[in-house]
Amino acid sequence: MVDVYSMEVLVPSLAMIAGMTAAMVWGFFKIRGLMNEDQKK
């Protein structure tokens, strides 16, 4: 059983981890796309 205090601590940290992961994935594809465009020239 998870109590309210644990939820208040876990949810923000999980949200931060998810946000950081999403930012890393987005940045990876963004950079890869730019690199692919440079190679085409």
N, C-alpha and C positions, 0 to 999 in steps of 0.2 A: 504494500500500500504506500503510495506517494502522498506526503502531506503538502499543505499549501506552501510552507517555507521552502521545501525542496523544489517545488514547481517554480517559485519566484527566482530561485538561484539557477536552476537548470535551463529554463526556457530562454532567458537572455543570452546565456553562453552558447546554447545550441543555435540560436538565431545569428549570433556573431560568427560562429564557425561556418554556418551555411552561407552567410553573406560573403565571407572571405573566400570560400571555395568557389562561389559563383563568380566573384570578381577575378579570381585567378584563371578560371576556365574562359571567361569572356576575354580577358587580356591575352591569353594564349592564342585564341582563334583570331583576335584582332591583329596581333603581331604576325601570325602565320599568314594571314591574308595579305598584309602589307609586303611581307617577304616574297610571296608568290607573285604579286604585282611587279615588284622590282625585277624578278627573274625574267618576266615576260618581255621587258623593254630591251 
